[in-house]
Amino acid sequence: MDTTELADSPSRADLVARAAKLVPTLRENASWAEENRQLHEGTIKAMAEAGLLRTRLPARLGGYESDMRTQVEVLAELAKGDGSASWTAGVWSISAWVAGLFPDTVQDEVFASPDDLVSGIISPTAMAVPAKDGIVVNGRWAFNSGAKHSKWNTNAAVLAMPDGSFQPVMTLIPLASLEIDDDWHTAGLRGSGSVSTVAHEVFVPDGWYIPLGGILQGHSGHGSNADALIHRAPIMPTACATVSATALGLAKGAKDVFFERLPGRKITYTEYTDQSQAPLTHLQVAEASVKIDETEFHVYRIADLVDAKNASGEPWTLEERARVRLDTGAACQRSKEAVDILNTASGASSIYTDVPIQRIERDVQTLNLHAIMHPNTNLELYGRIMCGLAPNTQYL
């Protein structure tokens, strides 16, 4: 067992092996998930029964408090079967991690059943005002992955203070108190069910909202597990490592499905009756493999840095925070490049919806458009820091 893991939690190797066993099930259910724009119940049940939705829950409440490298390797494995399943499991893990920063009384209720799911959004697109013994929230949060299957929602809002100032806060709200706008009609990651949730005069009691600033800075827990290793990190490095894992798994999955279809395939309108004998194919698979290796480097560099910082307790430098965003963008870019090559090499027969490579292509394209993962945005951000300028975002 890795020394950073809790003594009574499953080992990294065990959890990754559990994820690997689910790849055929996830792939089998992926078409249904795309058509219905949400994960198949069988997919969720399989991940839950394997314990893969407990990795970032507090240990005292049935969770594993797995380190970041373990989380990344698990999610990458899941993405080989279905990018939407990996992405949604990652969002649930981030949101459960956020819930673990709330006071014990809140955690006890949220995790009364460790298989109750928490989804969430860190962009403060709602407003809140003070009320007796709490606040009242109104607003809308888009891209709320996995919300339909969740019991709780961690959502950021801007709290208007009596003195005229504003404070961003993270709220924890039952999904039953929110309206779901089923607006998830997309080209990629369709199975993630990333619908919008809407608050209409929702009362949030004291203790069920905490300052967002502390979550962004790190070491901000309010409960008895506040000093647990996984809760020392800021949210952005934690989230970036988590979602980058899906990009890595999609690229590896593309390689897997390409080679599964390779035997017996020819290159139409050429003399190559066996695609595997064509020099073009050799160049394509070699280049894609290099890009997958590069993706892995960037994803693992984030995860290992998060684990090292958590273990040492050392503060994060501005350059390290910006480099995490750089690595996230680079991982997405290299993953997409690898998938593009393998998709191009897959031929016209791959456009049928029962061939996974076309779904993988759309999923990885969607990841590259995500605001936190967008390669160009993250390159610019890191370049600003290198040139001595201040960052143009608080999300570091």
Contacts in CASP RR format, 6 or more apart in sequence:
PFRMAT RR
TARGET T0000
AUTHOR 0000-0000-0000
METHOD contacts of the structure
MODEL  1
MDTTELADSPSRADLVARAAKLVPTLRENASWAEENRQLHEGTIKAMAEA
GLLRTRLPARLGGYESDMRTQVEVLAELAKGDGSASWTAGVWSISAWVAG
LFPDTVQDEVFASPDDLVSGIISPTAMAVPAKDGIVVNGRWAFNSGAKHS
KWNTNAAVLAMPDGSFQPVMTLIPLASLEIDDDWHTAGLRGSGSVSTVAH
EVFVPDGWYIPLGGILQGHSGHGSNADALIHRAPIMPTACATVSATALGL
AKGAKDVFFERLPGRKITYTEYTDQSQAPLTHLQVAEASVKIDETEFHVY
RIADLVDAKNASGEPWTLEERARVRLDTGAACQRSKEAVDILNTASGASS
IYTDVPIQRIERDVQTLNLHAIMHPNTNLELYGRIMCGLAPNTQYL
1 7 0 8 1.000
1 11 0 8 1.000
1 12 0 8 1.000
2 11 0 8 1.000
2 12 0 8 1.000
2 67 0 8 1.000
2 69 0 8 1.000
2 70 0 8 1.000
4 67 0 8 1.000
4 229 0 8 1.000
4 307 0 8 1.000
4 310 0 8 1.000
4 311 0 8 1.000
5 11 0 8 1.000
5 12 0 8 1.000
5 64 0 8 1.000
5 66 0 8 1.000
5 67 0 8 1.000
5 70 0 8 1.000
6 59 0 8 1.000
6 64 0 8 1.000
6 65 0 8 1.000
8 59 0 8 1.000
9 59 0 8 1.000
9 63 0 8 1.000
9 64 0 8 1.000
9 65 0 8 1.000
9 66 0 8 1.000
10 18 0 8 1.000
10 51 0 8 1.000
10 64 0 8 1.000
10 66 0 8 1.000
12 66 0 8 1.000
12 67 0 8 1.000
12 69 0 8 1.000
12 70 0 8 1.000
12 73 0 8 1.000
15 51 0 8 1.000
15 52 0 8 1.000
15 55 0 8 1.000
15 64 0 8 1.000
15 66 0 8 1.000
15 70 0 8 1.000
15 73 0 8 1.000
15 74 0 8 1.000
16 70 0 8 1.000
16 73 0 8 1.000
16 74 0 8 1.000
16 77 0 8 1.000
18 50 0 8 1.000
18 51 0 8 1.000
18 52 0 8 1.000
18 74 0 8 1.000
19 50 0 8 1.000
19 52 0 8 1.000
19 73 0 8 1.000
19 74 0 8 1.000
19 75 0 8 1.000
19 77 0 8 1.000
19 78 0 8 1.000
20 77 0 8 1.000
20 80 0 8 1.000
21 50 0 8 1.000
22 46 0 8 1.000
22 47 0 8 1.000
22 50 0 8 1.000
22 52 0 8 1.000
22 78 0 8 1.000
22 81 0 8 1.000
23 77 0 8 1.000
23 78 0 8 1.000
23 80 0 8 1.000
23 81 0 8 1.000
24 81 0 8 1.000
25 42 0 8 1.000
25 43 0 8 1.000
25 46 0 8 1.000
26 43 0 8 1.000
26 46 0 8 1.000
26 78 0 8 1.000
26 81 0 8 1.000
26 82 0 8 1.000
26 85 0 8 1.000
27 81 0 8 1.000
27 82 0 8 1.000
27 356 0 8 1.000
29 39 0 8 1.000
29 40 0 8 1.000
29 42 0 8 1.000
29 43 0 8 1.000
29 82 0 8 1.000
29 85 0 8 1.000
30 81 0 8 1.000
30 82 0 8 1.000
30 83 0 8 1.000
30 84 0 8 1.000
30 85 0 8 1.000
30 191 0 8 1.000
30 356 0 8 1.000
30 359 0 8 1.000
31 353 0 8 1.000
31 354 0 8 1.000
31 359 0 8 1.000
32 40 0 8 1.000
33 39 0 8 1.000
33 40 0 8 1.000
33 43 0 8 1.000
33 82 0 8 1.000
33 84 0 8 1.000
33 85 0 8 1.000
33 190 0 8 1.000
33 191 0 8 1.000
34 84 0 8 1.000
34 190 0 8 1.000
34 191 0 8 1.000
34 353 0 8 1.000
34 359 0 8 1.000
36 191 0 8 1.000
37 182 0 8 1.000
37 184 0 8 1.000
37 185 0 8 1.000
37 186 0 8 1.000
37 190 0 8 1.000
37 191 0 8 1.000
37 193 0 8 1.000
38 146 0 8 1.000
38 148 0 8 1.000
38 149 0 8 1.000
38 184 0 8 1.000
38 191 0 8 1.000
38 192 0 8 1.000
38 193 0 8 1.000
39 84 0 8 1.000
39 85 0 8 1.000
39 88 0 8 1.000
39 146 0 8 1.000
39 149 0 8 1.000
39 191 0 8 1.000
39 192 0 8 1.000
39 193 0 8 1.000
43 82 0 8 1.000
43 85 0 8 1.000
44 149 0 8 1.000
47 53 0 8 1.000
47 78 0 8 1.000
47 85 0 8 1.000
47 89 0 8 1.000
48 115 0 8 1.000
51 64 0 8 1.000
52 74 0 8 1.000
52 78 0 8 1.000
52 89 0 8 1.000
53 89 0 8 1.000
53 92 0 8 1.000
53 93 0 8 1.000
53 96 0 8 1.000
53 115 0 8 1.000
53 117 0 8 1.000
54 62 0 8 1.000
54 63 0 8 1.000
54 64 0 8 1.000
54 114 0 8 1.000
54 115 0 8 1.000
55 63 0 8 1.000
55 64 0 8 1.000
55 65 0 8 1.000
55 66 0 8 1.000
55 70 0 8 1.000
55 71 0 8 1.000
55 74 0 8 1.000
55 93 0 8 1.000
56 63 0 8 1.000
56 64 0 8 1.000
56 65 0 8 1.000
56 66 0 8 1.000
56 71 0 8 1.000
56 93 0 8 1.000
56 94 0 8 1.000
56 96 0 8 1.000
56 97 0 8 1.000
56 230 0 8 1.000
57 63 0 8 1.000
57 64 0 8 1.000
57 65 0 8 1.000
57 96 0 8 1.000
57 100 0 8 1.000
57 111 0 8 1.000
57 114 0 8 1.000
58 65 0 8 1.000
58 100 0 8 1.000
58 107 0 8 1.000
58 111 0 8 1.000
58 225 0 8 1.000
58 228 0 8 1.000
59 65 0 8 1.000
59 225 0 8 1.000
59 228 0 8 1.000
60 224 0 8 1.000
60 225 0 8 1.000
61 107 0 8 1.000
61 108 0 8 1.000
61 111 0 8 1.000
61 114 0 8 1.000
62 111 0 8 1.000
62 114 0 8 1.000
63 111 0 8 1.000
63 114 0 8 1.000
65 225 0 8 1.000
65 228 0 8 1.000
65 229 0 8 1.000
65 230 0 8 1.000
66 74 0 8 1.000
66 230 0 8 1.000
67 229 0 8 1.000
67 230 0 8 1.000
67 307 0 8 1.000
67 310 0 8 1.000
68 230 0 8 1.000
68 233 0 8 1.000
68 238 0 8 1.000
68 241 0 8 1.000
68 242 0 8 1.000
68 302 0 8 1.000
68 303 0 8 1.000
68 304 0 8 1.000
68 306 0 8 1.000
68 307 0 8 1.000
68 310 0 8 1.000
69 300 0 8 1.000
69 303 0 8 1.000
69 304 0 8 1.000
69 307 0 8 1.000
71 90 0 8 1.000
71 93 0 8 1.000
71 241 0 8 1.000
71 242 0 8 1.000
71 245 0 8 1.000
71 303 0 8 1.000
72 241 0 8 1.000
72 242 0 8 1.000
72 244 0 8 1.000
72 245 0 8 1.000
72 248 0 8 1.000
72 299 0 8 1.000
72 300 0 8 1.000
72 302 0 8 1.000
72 303 0 8 1.000
73 245 0 8 1.000
74 245 0 8 1.000
75 86 0 8 1.000
75 89 0 8 1.000
75 90 0 8 1.000
75 93 0 8 1.000
75 242 0 8 1.000
75 245 0 8 1.000
75 246 0 8 1.000
75 249 0 8 1.000
76 86 0 8 1.000
76 245 0 8 1.000
76 246 0 8 1.000
76 248 0 8 1.000
76 249 0 8 1.000
76 252 0 8 1.000
76 299 0 8 1.000
77 249 0 8 1.000
78 85 0 8 1.000
78 86 0 8 1.000
78 89 0 8 1.000
78 249 0 8 1.000
79 85 0 8 1.000
79 86 0 8 1.000
79 87 0 8 1.000
79 245 0 8 1.000
79 246 0 8 1.000
79 247 0 8 1.000
79 248 0 8 1.000
79 249 0 8 1.000
79 250 0 8 1.000
79 252 0 8 1.000
79 253 0 8 1.000
80 249 0 8 1.000
80 250 0 8 1.000
80 252 0 8 1.000
80 253 0 8 1.000
80 256 0 8 1.000
81 253 0 8 1.000
81 356 0 8 1.000
82 191 0 8 1.000
83 189 0 8 1.000
83 246 0 8 1.000
83 249 0 8 1.000
83 250 0 8 1.000
83 360 0 8 1.000
83 363 0 8 1.000
84 189 0 8 1.000
84 190 0 8 1.000
84 191 0 8 1.000
84 192 0 8 1.000
84 193 0 8 1.000
84 363 0 8 1.000
85 191 0 8 1.000
86 245 0 8 1.000
86 246 0 8 1.000
86 249 0 8 1.000
86 250 0 8 1.000
87 145 0 8 1.000
87 189 0 8 1.000
87 192 0 8 1.000
87 243 0 8 1.000
87 246 0 8 1.000
87 363 0 8 1.000
87 367 0 8 1.000
88 145 0 8 1.000
88 146 0 8 1.000
88 191 0 8 1.000
88 192 0 8 1.000
88 193 0 8 1.000
90 242 0 8 1.000
90 243 0 8 1.000
90 245 0 8 1.000
90 246 0 8 1.000
91 119 0 8 1.000
91 120 0 8 1.000
91 145 0 8 1.000
91 146 0 8 1.000
91 192 0 8 1.000
91 243 0 8 1.000
92 117 0 8 1.000
92 118 0 8 1.000
92 119 0 8 1.000
92 146 0 8 1.000
92 150 0 8 1.000
93 242 0 8 1.000
94 120 0 8 1.000
94 235 0 8 1.000
94 238 0 8 1.000
94 239 0 8 1.000
94 242 0 8 1.000
94 243 0 8 1.000
95 118 0 8 1.000
95 119 0 8 1.000
95 120 0 8 1.000
95 150 0 8 1.000
95 152 0 8 1.000
95 153 0 8 1.000
95 154 0 8 1.000
96 111 0 8 1.000
96 117 0 8 1.000
96 118 0 8 1.000
97 230 0 8 1.000
97 231 0 8 1.000
97 238 0 8 1.000
98 118 0 8 1.000
98 120 0 8 1.000
98 154 0 8 1.000
98 170 0 8 1.000
98 215 0 8 1.000
98 235 0 8 1.000
99 106 0 8 1.000
99 107 0 8 1.000
99 110 0 8 1.000
99 111 0 8 1.000
99 118 0 8 1.000
99 152 0 8 1.000
99 154 0 8 1.000
99 172 0 8 1.000
100 107 0 8 1.000
100 110 0 8 1.000
100 221 0 8 1.000
100 223 0 8 1.000
100 225 0 8 1.000
100 231 0 8 1.000
101 170 0 8 1.000
101 210 0 8 1.000
101 215 0 8 1.000
101 220 0 8 1.000
101 221 0 8 1.000
101 222 0 8 1.000
101 223 0 8 1.000
101 226 0 8 1.000
101 231 0 8 1.000
102 110 0 8 1.000
102 172 0 8 1.000
102 207 0 8 1.000
102 208 0 8 1.000
102 210 0 8 1.000
102 221 0 8 1.000
102 222 0 8 1.000
102 223 0 8 1.000
103 207 0 8 1.000
103 222 0 8 1.000
103 223 0 8 1.000
104 223 0 8 1.000
104 224 0 8 1.000
105 207 0 8 1.000
106 172 0 8 1.000
106 207 0 8 1.000
106 208 0 8 1.000
107 223 0 8 1.000
107 225 0 8 1.000
110 116 0 8 1.000
110 118 0 8 1.000
110 151 0 8 1.000
110 152 0 8 1.000
110 172 0 8 1.000
116 151 0 8 1.000
116 152 0 8 1.000
117 146 0 8 1.000
117 149 0 8 1.000
117 150 0 8 1.000
117 151 0 8 1.000
117 152 0 8 1.000
118 150 0 8 1.000
118 151 0 8 1.000
118 152 0 8 1.000
118 153 0 8 1.000
118 154 0 8 1.000
118 172 0 8 1.000
119 144 0 8 1.000
119 145 0 8 1.000
119 146 0 8 1.000
119 147 0 8 1.000
119 150 0 8 1.000
119 152 0 8 1.000
119 153 0 8 1.000
119 154 0 8 1.000
119 175 0 8 1.000
120 141 0 8 1.000
120 144 0 8 1.000
120 145 0 8 1.000
120 147 0 8 1.000
120 150 0 8 1.000
120 153 0 8 1.000
120 154 0 8 1.000
120 155 0 8 1.000
121 141 0 8 1.000
121 142 0 8 1.000
121 143 0 8 1.000
121 144 0 8 1.000
121 153 0 8 1.000
121 154 0 8 1.000
121 155 0 8 1.000
121 156 0 8 1.000
121 197 0 8 1.000
122 156 0 8 1.000
122 170 0 8 1.000
122 212 0 8 1.000
122 215 0 8 1.000
122 235 0 8 1.000
122 239 0 8 1.000
122 395 0 8 1.000
123 141 0 8 1.000
123 156 0 8 1.000
124 156 0 8 1.000
124 157 0 8 1.000
124 158 0 8 1.000
124 168 0 8 1.000
124 169 0 8 1.000
124 212 0 8 1.000
125 139 0 8 1.000
125 140 0 8 1.000
125 141 0 8 1.000
125 142 0 8 1.000
125 156 0 8 1.000
125 157 0 8 1.000
126 137 0 8 1.000
126 138 0 8 1.000
126 139 0 8 1.000
126 140 0 8 1.000
126 141 0 8 1.000
126 155 0 8 1.000
126 156 0 8 1.000
126 157 0 8 1.000
126 158 0 8 1.000
126 199 0 8 1.000
127 137 0 8 1.000
127 138 0 8 1.000
127 139 0 8 1.000
127 157 0 8 1.000
127 158 0 8 1.000
127 159 0 8 1.000
127 160 0 8 1.000
128 135 0 8 1.000
128 136 0 8 1.000
128 137 0 8 1.000
128 138 0 8 1.000
128 157 0 8 1.000
128 158 0 8 1.000
128 159 0 8 1.000
128 160 0 8 1.000
128 169 0 8 1.000
128 171 0 8 1.000
128 204 0 8 1.000
128 209 0 8 1.000
129 135 0 8 1.000
129 136 0 8 1.000
129 159 0 8 1.000
129 160 0 8 1.000
130 159 0 8 1.000
130 160 0 8 1.000
130 161 0 8 1.000
130 162 0 8 1.000
131 203 0 8 1.000
133 205 0 8 1.000
133 206 0 8 1.000
134 203 0 8 1.000
134 204 0 8 1.000
134 205 0 8 1.000
134 206 0 8 1.000
134 208 0 8 1.000
134 209 0 8 1.000
135 159 0 8 1.000
135 169 0 8 1.000
135 171 0 8 1.000
135 203 0 8 1.000
135 204 0 8 1.000
135 209 0 8 1.000
136 201 0 8 1.000
136 202 0 8 1.000
136 203 0 8 1.000
136 204 0 8 1.000
137 155 0 8 1.000
137 157 0 8 1.000
137 171 0 8 1.000
137 173 0 8 1.000
137 199 0 8 1.000
137 202 0 8 1.000
137 203 0 8 1.000
137 204 0 8 1.000
138 199 0 8 1.000
138 200 0 8 1.000
138 201 0 8 1.000
138 202 0 8 1.000
139 157 0 8 1.000
139 198 0 8 1.000
139 199 0 8 1.000
139 200 0 8 1.000
140 181 0 8 1.000
140 196 0 8 1.000
140 197 0 8 1.000
140 198 0 8 1.000
140 199 0 8 1.000
141 153 0 8 1.000
141 155 0 8 1.000
141 156 0 8 1.000
141 196 0 8 1.000
141 197 0 8 1.000
141 198 0 8 1.000
142 183 0 8 1.000
142 194 0 8 1.000
142 196 0 8 1.000
143 194 0 8 1.000
143 196 0 8 1.000
144 153 0 8 1.000
144 194 0 8 1.000
144 195 0 8 1.000
144 196 0 8 1.000
144 197 0 8 1.000
145 192 0 8 1.000
145 193 0 8 1.000
145 194 0 8 1.000
146 192 0 8 1.000
146 193 0 8 1.000
146 194 0 8 1.000
146 195 0 8 1.000
147 153 0 8 1.000
147 175 0 8 1.000
147 180 0 8 1.000
147 193 0 8 1.000
147 194 0 8 1.000
147 195 0 8 1.000
147 197 0 8 1.000
148 180 0 8 1.000
148 193 0 8 1.000
148 195 0 8 1.000
150 175 0 8 1.000
151 174 0 8 1.000
151 175 0 8 1.000
152 172 0 8 1.000
152 173 0 8 1.000
152 174 0 8 1.000
152 175 0 8 1.000
153 172 0 8 1.000
153 173 0 8 1.000
153 174 0 8 1.000
153 175 0 8 1.000
153 178 0 8 1.000
153 197 0 8 1.000
154 170 0 8 1.000
154 171 0 8 1.000
154 172 0 8 1.000
154 173 0 8 1.000
155 170 0 8 1.000
155 171 0 8 1.000
155 173 0 8 1.000
155 197 0 8 1.000
155 199 0 8 1.000
156 168 0 8 1.000
156 169 0 8 1.000
156 170 0 8 1.000
156 171 0 8 1.000
156 212 0 8 1.000
157 168 0 8 1.000
157 169 0 8 1.000
157 170 0 8 1.000
157 171 0 8 1.000
157 209 0 8 1.000
158 166 0 8 1.000
158 167 0 8 1.000
158 168 0 8 1.000
158 169 0 8 1.000
159 166 0 8 1.000
159 167 0 8 1.000
159 168 0 8 1.000
159 169 0 8 1.000
159 209 0 8 1.000
160 166 0 8 1.000
161 167 0 8 1.000
167 211 0 8 1.000
167 212 0 8 1.000
168 211 0 8 1.000
168 212 0 8 1.000
168 213 0 8 1.000
169 209 0 8 1.000
169 210 0 8 1.000
169 211 0 8 1.000
169 212 0 8 1.000
170 209 0 8 1.000
170 210 0 8 1.000
170 211 0 8 1.000
170 212 0 8 1.000
170 215 0 8 1.000
171 204 0 8 1.000
171 208 0 8 1.000
171 209 0 8 1.000
172 204 0 8 1.000
172 208 0 8 1.000
172 209 0 8 1.000
173 199 0 8 1.000
173 202 0 8 1.000
173 204 0 8 1.000
173 208 0 8 1.000
175 197 0 8 1.000
177 199 0 8 1.000
177 202 0 8 1.000
178 197 0 8 1.000
178 198 0 8 1.000
178 199 0 8 1.000
178 202 0 8 1.000
179 197 0 8 1.000
179 198 0 8 1.000
179 199 0 8 1.000
179 200 0 8 1.000
180 195 0 8 1.000
180 196 0 8 1.000
180 197 0 8 1.000
180 198 0 8 1.000
181 195 0 8 1.000
181 196 0 8 1.000
181 197 0 8 1.000
181 198 0 8 1.000
182 195 0 8 1.000
183 195 0 8 1.000
183 196 0 8 1.000
184 190 0 8 1.000
184 192 0 8 1.000
184 193 0 8 1.000
184 194 0 8 1.000
184 195 0 8 1.000
186 194 0 8 1.000
186 366 0 8 1.000
187 362 0 8 1.000
187 365 0 8 1.000
187 366 0 8 1.000
188 359 0 8 1.000
188 362 0 8 1.000
188 363 0 8 1.000
188 365 0 8 1.000
188 366 0 8 1.000
189 362 0 8 1.000
189 363 0 8 1.000
189 366 0 8 1.000
189 367 0 8 1.000
207 222 0 8 1.000
210 220 0 8 1.000
210 221 0 8 1.000
210 222 0 8 1.000
211 220 0 8 1.000
213 220 0 8 1.000
214 220 0 8 1.000
215 234 0 8 1.000
215 235 0 8 1.000
216 234 0 8 1.000
216 235 0 8 1.000
216 236 0 8 1.000
216 394 0 8 1.000
216 395 0 8 1.000
216 396 0 8 1.000
217 234 0 8 1.000
218 232 0 8 1.000
218 233 0 8 1.000
218 234 0 8 1.000
218 235 0 8 1.000
219 226 0 8 1.000
219 232 0 8 1.000
220 226 0 8 1.000
221 231 0 8 1.000
225 231 0 8 1.000
229 307 0 8 1.000
229 310 0 8 1.000
229 311 0 8 1.000
230 238 0 8 1.000
230 310 0 8 1.000
232 309 0 8 1.000
232 310 0 8 1.000
232 313 0 8 1.000
233 306 0 8 1.000
233 309 0 8 1.000
233 310 0 8 1.000
234 316 0 8 1.000
234 321 0 8 1.000
234 396 0 8 1.000
236 321 0 8 1.000
236 324 0 8 1.000
236 325 0 8 1.000
236 372 0 8 1.000
236 395 0 8 1.000
236 396 0 8 1.000
237 302 0 8 1.000
237 305 0 8 1.000
237 306 0 8 1.000
237 309 0 8 1.000
237 316 0 8 1.000
237 321 0 8 1.000
237 324 0 8 1.000
238 306 0 8 1.000
239 372 0 8 1.000
240 302 0 8 1.000
240 324 0 8 1.000
240 325 0 8 1.000
240 327 0 8 1.000
240 328 0 8 1.000
240 372 0 8 1.000
240 373 0 8 1.000
241 299 0 8 1.000
241 302 0 8 1.000
241 303 0 8 1.000
241 306 0 8 1.000
241 324 0 8 1.000
243 328 0 8 1.000
243 367 0 8 1.000
243 370 0 8 1.000
243 372 0 8 1.000
243 373 0 8 1.000
244 298 0 8 1.000
244 299 0 8 1.000
244 302 0 8 1.000
244 327 0 8 1.000
244 328 0 8 1.000
244 329 0 8 1.000
244 331 0 8 1.000
244 332 0 8 1.000
244 373 0 8 1.000
245 299 0 8 1.000
245 303 0 8 1.000
246 367 0 8 1.000
247 295 0 8 1.000
247 299 0 8 1.000
247 331 0 8 1.000
247 332 0 8 1.000
247 335 0 8 1.000
247 336 0 8 1.000
247 364 0 8 1.000
247 367 0 8 1.000
247 373 0 8 1.000
248 292 0 8 1.000
248 295 0 8 1.000
248 296 0 8 1.000
248 299 0 8 1.000
248 331 0 8 1.000
248 335 0 8 1.000
249 335 0 8 1.000
250 335 0 8 1.000
250 339 0 8 1.000
250 360 0 8 1.000
250 363 0 8 1.000
250 364 0 8 1.000
250 367 0 8 1.000
251 288 0 8 1.000
251 291 0 8 1.000
251 292 0 8 1.000
251 295 0 8 1.000
251 334 0 8 1.000
251 335 0 8 1.000
251 338 0 8 1.000
251 339 0 8 1.000
251 364 0 8 1.000
252 292 0 8 1.000
253 356 0 8 1.000
253 360 0 8 1.000
254 288 0 8 1.000
254 338 0 8 1.000
254 339 0 8 1.000
254 342 0 8 1.000
254 343 0 8 1.000
254 357 0 8 1.000
254 360 0 8 1.000
254 361 0 8 1.000
254 364 0 8 1.000
255 285 0 8 1.000
255 288 0 8 1.000
255 289 0 8 1.000
255 292 0 8 1.000
255 338 0 8 1.000
255 342 0 8 1.000
257 355 0 8 1.000
257 356 0 8 1.000
257 357 0 8 1.000
257 360 0 8 1.000
258 285 0 8 1.000
258 342 0 8 1.000
258 345 0 8 1.000
258 346 0 8 1.000
258 357 0 8 1.000
259 285 0 8 1.000
261 346 0 8 1.000
261 350 0 8 1.000
261 355 0 8 1.000
262 275 0 8 1.000
262 276 0 8 1.000
262 281 0 8 1.000
263 276 0 8 1.000
264 274 0 8 1.000
264 275 0 8 1.000
264 276 0 8 1.000
265 274 0 8 1.000
265 275 0 8 1.000
265 276 0 8 1.000
266 272 0 8 1.000
266 273 0 8 1.000
266 274 0 8 1.000
266 275 0 8 1.000
267 275 0 8 1.000
267 278 0 8 1.000
267 280 0 8 1.000
268 347 0 8 1.000
268 348 0 8 1.000
270 278 0 8 1.000
272 278 0 8 1.000
275 281 0 8 1.000
275 345 0 8 1.000
280 345 0 8 1.000
281 345 0 8 1.000
284 341 0 8 1.000
284 342 0 8 1.000
284 344 0 8 1.000
284 345 0 8 1.000
285 342 0 8 1.000
285 345 0 8 1.000
287 341 0 8 1.000
288 338 0 8 1.000
288 339 0 8 1.000
288 341 0 8 1.000
288 342 0 8 1.000
289 338 0 8 1.000
291 334 0 8 1.000
291 335 0 8 1.000
291 337 0 8 1.000
291 338 0 8 1.000
291 341 0 8 1.000
292 334 0 8 1.000
292 335 0 8 1.000
292 338 0 8 1.000
294 330 0 8 1.000
294 334 0 8 1.000
295 331 0 8 1.000
295 334 0 8 1.000
295 335 0 8 1.000
295 338 0 8 1.000
298 327 0 8 1.000
298 328 0 8 1.000
298 329 0 8 1.000
298 330 0 8 1.000
298 331 0 8 1.000
298 334 0 8 1.000
299 327 0 8 1.000
299 331 0 8 1.000
301 327 0 8 1.000
302 324 0 8 1.000
302 327 0 8 1.000
302 328 0 8 1.000
302 331 0 8 1.000
305 320 0 8 1.000
305 324 0 8 1.000
309 316 0 8 1.000
309 320 0 8 1.000
318 385 0 8 1.000
318 391 0 8 1.000
318 396 0 8 1.000
319 385 0 8 1.000
321 396 0 8 1.000
322 381 0 8 1.000
322 382 0 8 1.000
322 383 0 8 1.000
322 384 0 8 1.000
322 385 0 8 1.000
322 391 0 8 1.000
322 396 0 8 1.000
323 382 0 8 1.000
324 396 0 8 1.000
325 372 0 8 1.000
325 378 0 8 1.000
325 381 0 8 1.000
325 382 0 8 1.000
325 396 0 8 1.000
326 378 0 8 1.000
326 379 0 8 1.000
326 381 0 8 1.000
326 382 0 8 1.000
328 372 0 8 1.000
328 373 0 8 1.000
328 378 0 8 1.000
329 373 0 8 1.000
329 374 0 8 1.000
329 375 0 8 1.000
329 378 0 8 1.000
329 379 0 8 1.000
330 375 0 8 1.000
330 378 0 8 1.000
330 379 0 8 1.000
332 364 0 8 1.000
332 367 0 8 1.000
332 368 0 8 1.000
332 370 0 8 1.000
332 373 0 8 1.000
332 374 0 8 1.000
332 375 0 8 1.000
333 368 0 8 1.000
333 375 0 8 1.000
335 364 0 8 1.000
335 367 0 8 1.000
336 364 0 8 1.000
336 365 0 8 1.000
336 367 0 8 1.000
336 368 0 8 1.000
339 357 0 8 1.000
339 360 0 8 1.000
339 361 0 8 1.000
339 364 0 8 1.000
340 361 0 8 1.000
342 357 0 8 1.000
343 350 0 8 1.000
343 357 0 8 1.000
343 358 0 8 1.000
343 360 0 8 1.000
343 361 0 8 1.000
346 355 0 8 1.000
346 357 0 8 1.000
349 355 0 8 1.000
350 357 0 8 1.000
350 358 0 8 1.000
351 358 0 8 1.000
352 358 0 8 1.000
353 359 0 8 1.000
367 373 0 8 1.000
368 374 0 8 1.000
368 375 0 8 1.000
371 377 0 8 1.000
372 395 0 8 1.000
381 391 0 8 1.000
381 392 0 8 1.000
381 393 0 8 1.000
384 390 0 8 1.000
384 391 0 8 1.000
384 392 0 8 1.000
385 391 0 8 1.000
END
